[in-house]
Amino acid sequence: MKILMVNKFLHPNGGSETYIFKLGEYLQSQGHEVQYFGMEHEGRIVGNRVNAYTSNMDFHNGSKLAKLIYPIKTIYSSEARKKIRQVLDDFQPDVCHLNNFNYQLTPSIILEIRKWEKQTGHPCRILYTAHDYQLVCPNHMCYNPNTQENCEKCLSGSFFGCAKGRCIHGSRAKSAVGTIEAAFWKWMGVYKQIDKIICCSAFMKTKLDTNPVLAKKTLVLHNFVDEIEQKETEKKDYVLYFGRYSQEKGLATLVQVAKELPEIPFIFAGSGPLEHLLADVPNIKNVGFQSGEALKTLIREARFTVYPSEWYENCPFSVMESQMYGTPVLGANIGGIPELIRAGKTGELFEAGNAQQLKDRIALLWADKTMIGFYGCNCERIDFDTVKKYSDKMMRFYYGPMCEVVASRNMG
């Protein structure tokens, strides 16, 4: 099968990039042909045979002229249509697997895929993995960074709440563009042309399903994790938080609780705008951003980890990773987090933003080593999808009703 992975970034940048790289690599190892389409970038590590990519759009550091035309290009991109057509003509994919594409590539690429399919008679499935709430929320988070509150105003199908609330980077202009972009593509009905939408949590599916067009296409498939070697590790006396130091992640609430539990040592591993809150707290050790073996060791040796997020997290890898390393998780009961924690078996849940409840749960878990040991043993038996299992499930959606056509073509 020929699969075209589409994502705005083709260089290491975040979770969606890790997803397309690892999934694409595995699919290639199984004999499938995989190429990639997105923006050109000096750090690009994957691509396509004809070297067709859109020009890089840097919303923060671009030239003044570039910034003047960005509002138009973020809504509709003739360049993206032209470039992806070159790839389609050359590669002739059976599936276009879309990931993050709004603003930089724009939904106009969906129109070109369907135009190419009609003109060539070559059937092509369009799948979309929703890494965020972009199709129903212009700022993609269902979270207003100005009020620091979760927001569902745009789920009604009217996107003017984005402009009114200045939900994109706190900018009235950018939020207006986001509102226009969402309203324009809703009016165009472009998302009707997607065959299947992969939601990485059941919670996300409920939000996307508020749009009756999307509700007919959504299904739930949690993200995959790497296979991890289980090994006996001696636990050390600390509670671990690893991730971004920001308001929506619940960092301020956790720091407040840590101050009220001076007898419990905490390690924070990460970076972000609220890093200053960690200064001069005697029982907090800030080790900064960690990765690779250093992070793995921190996770394995922690008594338990805390994931105190206060926004609608989708399928946070950190929660899965901690349990895979045999370390229980105390997680906020919000978004897709409770779908990943078997409360009372591999960890505990608390009400998001409830400092008193978080404090009580941390104190309880810290005082009960037997309970933590029990949770840790259960974590070692947890069974999240590996990329192999995930890929096997995905193939059913790739083939869909065209299964017999592709199979006969491959046999020929």
LUMNUKOL-675781 format. One line per 5 residues: for each residue x, y, z of C-alpha. Coordinates in steps of 0.05 Angstrom, whole numbers, m for minus. Layout:
BEGIN
X/Y/Z | ...
//
This chain:
BEGIN
0/0/0 | 23/71/m14 | 12/119/44 | 24/195/42 | 34/223/112
14/296/115 | 36/342/172 | 54/415/174 | 122/400/207 | 169/347/179
223/359/231 | 224/338/304 | 178/388/339 | 127/352/383 | 80/294/393
48/293/325 | 116/291/291 | 139/233/335 | 74/198/316 | 83/204/240
157/186/242 | 148/123/283 | 84/100/249 | 114/114/180 | 178/77/197
140/16/221 | 95/15/160 | 156/17/115 | 186/m42/154 | 124/m81/136
133/m69/62 | 88/m9/52 | 111/53/14 | 109/117/55 | 124/188/34
112/254/70 | 85/323/53 | 89/386/94 | 131/450/100 | 203/456/80
250/466/139 | 325/461/150 | 313/407/201 | 267/364/157 | 283/290/164
230/258/120 | 202/276/52 | 177/256/m17 | 209/235/m82 | 196/300/m120
219/345/m63 | 154/384/m64 | 140/422/1 | 108/488/19 | 150/546/41
163/551/116 | 115/596/153 | 142/625/217 | 86/663/252 | 132/691/305
197/710/269 | 177/720/196 | 190/784/157 | 141/842/159 | 119/827/87
109/754/102 | 67/771/163 | 22/816/120 | 2/759/74 | m1/705/128
m75/719/144 | m94/699/73 | m46/640/68 | m69/612/135 | m140/605/108
m127/581/37 | m61/560/6 | m55/555/m70 | 18/537/m59 | m1/476/m16
m51/453/m69 | 2/459/m124 | 56/424/m84 | 14/366/m59 | m11/356/m130
61/344/m152 | 68/290/m98 | 0/259/m115 | 17/255/m190 | 84/222/m176
69/177/m116 | m4/160/m130 | m21/143/m58 | m76/96/m36 | m84/134/29
m71/206/50 | m62/205/126 | m72/277/150 | m46/301/217 | m35/374/236
m49/415/174 | m91/477/191 | m61/547/182 | 5/526/150 | m20/475/98
m95/492/104 | m155/447/88 | m147/467/15 | m103/405/7 | m165/362/19
m198/395/m41 | m136/379/m84 | m134/306/m62 | m207/296/m81 | m196/334/m147
m137/289/m164 | m176/227/m146 | m234/248/m192 | m189/267/m250 | m145/205/m247
m196/154/m225 | m147/130/m172 | m184/116/m107 | m152/149/m46 | m176/145/26
m168/207/70 | m156/194/143 | m144/246/196 | m112/235/264 | m138/289/311
m80/308/356 | m121/366/384 | m190/399/379 | m174/441/317 | m235/420/276
m282/448/329 | m239/500/364 | m197/552/326 | m144/555/381 | m143/478/382
m144/471/458 | m215/486/481 | m178/531/531 | m176/607/536 | m105/627/555
m129/696/577 | m180/672/628 | m141/607/640 | m206/569/636 | m230/511/593
m278/537/540 | m330/502/496 | m363/563/465 | m342/544/394 | m370/474/401
m438/503/384 | m413/511/313 | m406/587/317 | m333/607/322 | m341/681/341
m324/665/413 | m252/657/391 | m248/728/365 | m286/756/424 | m243/719/474
m177/733/438 | m163/659/444 | m104/655/396 | m40/681/428 | m82/735/463
m85/772/397 | m151/801/371 | m124/801/299 | m99/729/301 | m163/706/335
m205/740/281 | m165/703/227 | m176/638/265 | m250/652/269 | m254/667/194
m214/604/177 | m260/559/218 | m324/591/191 | m300/589/119 | m283/515/118
m347/498/155 | m385/535/100 | m345/499/47 | m362/432/79 | m291/408/68
m289/360/127 | m345/319/96 | m292/294/49 | m251/260/103 | m266/186/108
m246/172/180 | m224/214/239 | m180/179/290 | m190/207/361 | m136/191/411
m186/190/469 | m260/177/480 | m263/246/512 | m238/279/448 | m289/240/408
m346/270/451 | m321/340/434 | m313/328/359 | m380/293/357 | m414/359/375
m406/372/300 | m456/326/266 | m412/321/204 | m353/296/244 | m395/250/288
m407/204/229 | m332/195/219 | m299/192/288 | m271/131/323 | m226/121/384
m155/94/380 | m108/112/437 | m37/130/418 | 18/77/417 | 79/73/462
148/42/451 | 161/m27/477 | 196/m19/543 | 242/m70/577 | 216/m86/646
270/m87/698 | 270/m86/774 | 286/m17/799 | 296/7/870 | 250/64/885
276/128/915 | 242/177/960 | 213/231/916 | 150/249/878 | 162/267/805
129/317/759 | 156/318/688 | 129/362/633 | 117/435/615 | 118/488/669
54/524/650 | m13/544/679 | m57/496/639 | m13/438/663 | m33/452/735
37/471/755 | 17/529/801 | m31/484/838 | 21/430/847 | 74/479/872
23/506/922 | 10/436/947 | 85/419/951 | 95/479/996 | 42/452/1043
76/384/1046 | 147/404/1066 | 164/333/1091 | 155/304/1020 | 212/315/969
191/333/898 | 231/331/834 | 207/374/776 | 235/359/706 | 217/406/650
216/479/629 | 166/534/615 | 139/603/634 | 123/586/706 | 193/560/724
202/619/771 | 150/589/818 | 198/532/835 | 251/578/863 | 263/579/938
217/521/953 | 261/477/998 | 228/410/981 | 227/421/906 | 288/402/864
284/431/794 | 327/389/747 | 304/425/684 | 286/392/618 | 306/319/615
304/267/560 | 331/199/542 | 361/154/595 | 363/210/647 | 288/219/643
275/144/642 | 315/136/706 | 278/193/740 | 211/160/722 | 232/89/742
260/110/810 | 203/156/831 | 153/130/883 | 99/158/838 | 88/213/787
37/269/788 | 0/294/726 | m42/353/751 | m65/382/685 | m124/430/686
m142/431/612 | m173/379/566 | m112/335/555 | m122/285/499 | m78/224/508
m16/248/547 | 44/205/532 | 73/222/601 | 17/185/637 | 26/123/593
102/126/597 | 103/130/673 | 61/67/681 | 101/30/628 | 163/42/671
128/13/731 | 113/78/766 | 41/94/788 | 8/159/768 | m34/208/808
m72/243/752 | m125/297/745 | m194/271/728 | m200/312/664 | m198/301/589
m169/235/567 | m127/224/629 | m175/178/667 | m178/133/606 | m105/117/616
m103/105/691 | m137/45/723 | m157/81/787 | m144/37/848 | m98/m8/808
m44/32/771 | m55/99/805 | m106/148/831 | m148/206/805 | m166/273/835
m210/331/815 | m172/377/768 | m153/443/801 | m174/419/870 | m112/434/912
m139/403/976 | m157/338/943 | m89/335/908 | m54/348/974 | m94/293/1009
m80/242/953 | m5/257/952 | m1/251/1028 | m40/185/1027 | 3/153/972
67/177/1004 | 49/146/1071 | 28/79/1042 | 87/43/1011 | 47/m22/1007
m6/10/964 | 47/42/919 | 82/m26/912 | 16/m58/892 | 2/m4/840
73/m11/814 | 65/m86/803 | 1/m73/765 | 35/m21/722 | 85/m73/699
28/m113/671 | m7/m56/635 | m19/m66/561 | m19/m3/519 | m15/m11/443
55/m17/413 | 65/12/344 | 55/m58/316 | m13/m67/349 | m32/4/331
m11/m5/258 | m51/m69/252 | m113/m32/275 | m99/27/230 | m92/m17/168
m166/m34/173 | m183/39/166 | m131/50/112 | m162/m4/68 | m235/9/83
m281/m6/24 | m223/m4/m25 | m192/m66/6 | m204/m111/m53 | m179/m59/m103
m112/m49/m68 | m103/m123/m54 | m114/m142/m127 | m66/m86/m149 | m12/m111/m101
m21/m182/m125 | m12/m158/m197
//
